[in-house]
Amino acid sequence: MVIYIYSKIKIRFGGEQMKNKGLKFKITLIIISIFLVQFIIMFIKDKKDLDNNLEFSIKNILNYKYNSLMNTIKEYEKIGDIYLTGLMANKEITDAFKEKDRDKLIKLTKENYDTLKKEGKVEQIQFHEISAISFLRLHKIEKYGDDLSGFRKTVVEANRQKVQIVGIEVGVGDLGVRVVRPIFDTEGNHLGSVEYGGNLDNKFIKKFIDEASEELKEGGLDISIVSKNLKGDLMLVGSSYEKELEKNAGLIINELGKTGRKIEVKEGYVISYTELKDFSNNSIGFIKIKFSISEILKNQKENFAKTIVIQFLTLIFIVGAISFLVDKLIIKHIKKLSDISKDLAEGEGDLTIRLNENSKDEIGTMSHNINNFLNNISNIVSIIKKESNIINVNSEEISHQMDTITNRAI
């Protein structure tokens, strides 16, 4: 890449122009090319790190919000388990249910139910017969005797397996958290089941958001819950900001069946879709969470810009420092050598000039050799000058003798 950039710059200046440029310019150009490549590599790496950090931040924030919501649902299930444990510890209640005494059962449970409902801790308490026939709904006392076996699988499974069933289940027109526990008398005979439940609706979502911490609500906390109904059609069961089911909900459900989660980043917002499963681990819908990352993007852009400026200024400083050192340690000596060779070529050279040969590098070696060369030339010139003086003296003596002989002859 360095050669490529250097060649492009060379083409820009022109081949002939580059030949006419000094060694300092060429060395500086190579240094700039090297550091420019390094700068580009660091820029690409920093940009990639920025994207990775953004993705990491988004996933952390999303997991925090999503896990908080799911923990609230789990807490609902725990409250249900505790409530039913206390309910079944009351022998009068199990006896009333065994005797099919609705009035007595209402008297023993209704007041406590009303208190819990007022506190927002429960939506429904219902007793079922073994065959999944509704015996008593504390939330709707006038309705009973209807068969739930066709759609209330938690009730069917709790009575079939004789174990507590906990989880999310689709109802007639809602989506709820169910805790269904089988009822036994003191002799261990199976009598039926009792259910503690709540709906995952607008009320539930609003309560969750209202009670959320400021940290959890940072960036916004918009939630929608989409689920299939008993017919298999999708419905918006609860939302803090949407009024209608989005048009591509079916496509999202299909995609989540393969990936489990889908994340979209649009115009400074993150929209996530996480697969929602019922108590039997069947996919029934999704939880949609939307929040803003505009502040994160702003901070990251500012930090990225600062990093680039610092790197660029560092690059300029390093190139300047290296250029100065090249000029002082190399170009200075080469220029002096050039001046000496020019003077020698023009016949005006000062043979007493000597180069600094203190350095132990190639420049020092070259200076030493040039100094030896100048010493040799100086010695030769001295010898020639000496011999020339001798010749001049001899010539003068010969000339004097010739004049003497001529005068005598006359």
N, C-alpha and C positions, 0 to 999 in steps of 0.2 A: 504493500500500500504506500509505503514511503517513496519507493521508486516511481510509482504511478503518479503521486502528487507532485513529486519533483519534476517528472517529465511534462506534466500539464503546465506547471509554472514555466518550465523551460520553453515550451511551445508558445506560451503567452508572451514571453519576452522576446522570443525569436532566437533561433540558433546562433546567428551571427552576433546578435546583441549579447547573448550569454558568453560568447567567446571573448568579448571586449570587456566583460565585467571582471572586477578584481577578485582575488582569492578570498578576501574577507567576505565579500558579498556572496560568493558561492558556498563558503562554509556556513555562513549565517543562514542561507537559504535551505541548506540540508538540515541544519538544526531545527529551523522553523517547521520544516516538513515532518521531521520525526515527532516533535512535540505536538504538532497539529493532529497527527494520527493518534497520538496518545490522548489528546483532548477529545477527539471524536469517539474513541473507544470508551473513555470514561463517561462521556455524555450518553452514549447508548446504554451503558451499564447502569448509570444513575436513573435513566428513564425506565429501564426494565425493573430496577429495584423499587422505583416509585409505584409502578403498576402493581408489583407483587405486594408491596406494603398496603396499597389501597385495597386490593383483594382480600388481604389478611384482615385488615380493619373491618371491612364490610362483613366478613364471615363472623368475626368476633362479636360485633354489634348485633348482627342477626341472631346468632346463637344465644346471646344474652336475653334478647327480647323474647325469642321463641321459647327458650327453656323456662323463662319466668312464667309465661302463659301456661305451659304444660305442667309446671310445678303447682300452679294454682289449681289446675284440674286434678292433679294427684292429691293435693291437700283436701279437695272436696271429697275424694274417694276415702281418704283417711278419716275425715270427720264422719262420713257415712258408716265406716267400719266401727268406729268408736260408739256412735249412736246406736247401731243395731246390737252391738255387744251388750250395752246397758239395757236395751229394750228386752232382749231375750233372757236377761238375768232376772227379769221380773216374772215370777211364776204366775201371778194373777193374769198377766197378758197372755201367756201361752195357754193357760187354762181357758180363758175366755175365747181364744181362737179355736181351741180344740172343741169347745162346746158350741161353736158357731153362734156365739152371742155377740152380735154386732153392736148393740147398745152399750154393753159393758165394755167392749173393746174401744169404742169411741170415747167413753167416759175416762178410760185409763190412759189414752194416748193423745187425744185432741188438744188439750191445753198445752202440753209440751211441744207438739207440732206447731201450733200457732206462734209460740214464742220463737222457735227456731226460724220459722218462715219470715217473721217480722225482722229478725236479725240478718236475713239474707243468706242463711246457712243451708236452706233446704227448699225445694219446690214441691216435692211430692213424697208421700209415704203411702204405700199400698200393700195390702195383704192379699195373697193368692192361694187358691187351693192347689193340691198336687197336680191337677189336670190343667193348670194355668188359667182357671176361671177366677176373675176378679171377685174378691170377697169384700174388701173395704178400701175405698180411696179416701184418705183423710183430707185431700185437697179437693175432692168432689164427692162428698158423701152420698148424694142422691144417685150416683151412677155405680152399679155393681151387677155381677152376674154375667158379664160379657166374657166371651172366650178370647184369650190373648195368645193362644198357642200358634196362631198363624203368622204373627209378626213380632212377638216379644220373645226373641230367642234367649235372652238372658234369663227370663223366668223359666222357660222350658228346660234349659241346661242346668240351672240351679236345682230344680226338682228332679231332673233325671240323674245327675251326677251326685246329688246330695252334698254339694260343696258350694261355698260362696263364689259368685261370679261378679267380677268387677270390670268396668270399662265403659267405653262410649258405644251407644246404640241408637240407631235410627228409630224414631217413633212414628205415629200416624202423621203428624204434621210438624214434627220438631226433631231436634238432635239433642240427646241428653247423656249425662253421666249417670251410670247405674251401679248401685251396689245391692245385689240380690242375695239374701241369705236364707238357706233352708231352715224351717222351724221344726224342732223336735220337742216331745214332751219329756217328762222326767224319766220315763222308762226307755227313752231313745227311739220312740216311734216317730216316723216322719209324718208331719201334719200338713205341710205346705211350705210357703215362703213369704218373706216380707222384703219390701224394696224401699231403698232410700235413693232419691234421684233429684237432679237439677238439670235445667236446660242450658245449652250453649247458645244463647240468643243475644239480642241487643242489650238486655238488662245485665247479663253476665259480663259481656265485653265492657260495658260502661263502668261497672263496679270494679273490674280489673284495672282499667285505666285510671279511674279516680283514686284508687288505693296504691297505684304504682309510685315508686320513688322518682325524684327529679332526675336522677341519673338514668333510670330506665326510660323516662319520657324525653330524654335529650335527643334532638333531631326529629322528634315526632313519634307517635305510636298509633298508627292507623291499622286497624285489624278487621278482617272479614273472614267469616267461616262459611264455606260452601260444602254442601253434603247432598248425597242422593236421598230421595224419599223412598217410600215402600214400593213405588212403581219403577224405580230406577232412574227417575228424572232428577236433574240437578236443581237445587234451590239454594238461595241465599238465606241461611238460617239466622245470621246475625252479622252486623257490621257497625263500625263506628263512623264510617264516612260514605259508604255506598248505599244506594237505594235499590239498585237492580243488579241482577246477575250479569256478569260480563259475557259478551257474546262468544268468546273463544274458550269458555270454561271446559267444554267437552274435550277440546284438543289438549288443554293443560292437564286434565285428568289422565289422558292417554300417555302424555310425556312423563308425568310423574310416576306412572307405573313402571317406567324403565330407569329413571334417575333418582326418584325420591324427593328431589328438590330442584327448583328452577329459580335462578336469580337474574333479574334484569336491572340495568342501570340506565335511567333515562332522565336527562336534564337536571342533574343534581339530586335525583331521588333513586332509592333502591326499592324495588318491588320483588318480594320473594313469595314463592309458592312452595309449601311443604305438604307432602302427602299426609292425609288423615286416615287412620285405620280404626276399625271398631274393636270390640273386645275379643273377637275371634281372629284378629289380624287381617281382616279383609279391607281393601281400599274402598273408602266410601266418599272421599272428597278431598278438600285441601284447606289449609290455613294460609291466608294471605296477609302479609305484613308489609307496610309501606313506611319508610322513614327517609329523612333528608340527610345527605352527606355533603351539602354545599360548604359547610364550615370546614370539613375535613379536606375537601378539594382545594379550598382557598389556602389553608395552612400548608398543604403539601406543595402547591404551586409556588408559594412564597419561599419555602425552604429550598425548593429545587432551583429557583432563580438565584437565591443567595449562594448556593453551592456552585452554580455555573459561573457566577461573577468571581467568586473566590478562586476557582480553578483557572479562569481566564487570566486574572491578575497574576496568579502564581506562574502561569505559563509565560507571560510577558516578562516577569522578573527573572525567571530562569534563563530565558532566551537572551535577555539583556546582559545578565551576569556572564553567561558562557561566551557571548559575543565579545564582551570586555576582556575576558581572560584569553580568548583566542587572539585578540588584537595585541594584548600585552605580551603574551608568551610565545606567539608564533609569527603573526603578521609583522610585528615590530622588527624582529630579527631578519625576516625575509626581505622586508623593505630596505633595511640597511644593507643587506647583501646585494639587493638590486641596485641601490645607489652606487655601491663600490664597483660593481661590474660595469655599470654605465660609465663611470668616470674612467675606468681602465680602457673601456672600448673607445672613448673619445680622446684618449691620450692625456688626460688630466688627473689621473688617479693619484691619490695620496697613499703611497705604499707603507706609511707609518701607521695607518688606521688599523685597528684590530677589533674583532668581534668578541662579545662576551661569551666565553665558553665554560662558564661555571656550572651550567646545568648538565646533568648526566644523561639526558635523553638524546633523541635524534638531532634536535636543534643544536645541542651542545657539541655533538660529534661533528655535525656539518660545519659549525663555527670553527672548531679546532682544525679541521681539514682546510678550510678557507684561509685561516691564519697561517698554516704551514705553507700553503700556496703563495700567500703574500710574502712570507719570509723568503721563500725560494726566489720569487721574482725580485724582491729587494736585493738579495745577495747577488743575483745575476746582474742586475743593474749596477750594483756597486763595483762588481768585477769589471764590467764593460766600461764603466766610468773611469776606473783606475787604469785599465789598459789603454783607454782612449787618451788619458793624460800623458801616459808614457809615450805613446805614439806622437802626440803633439810635441813633446819635448825633443824627441828624436828628429822629428821633421824640422824643427827650428834649428837644431844643430847642423843637420845636413844642408839646410838652406844657407846657414852662415858660412859653412865650409865652401859651398859652391860660390858664394859671393867673393870669398877670399881668393880662390883659385882664379876667378875671372879677373879680378883686379890685378893680380900678378901677371897674368898673360898680357894684359894691356901695357 
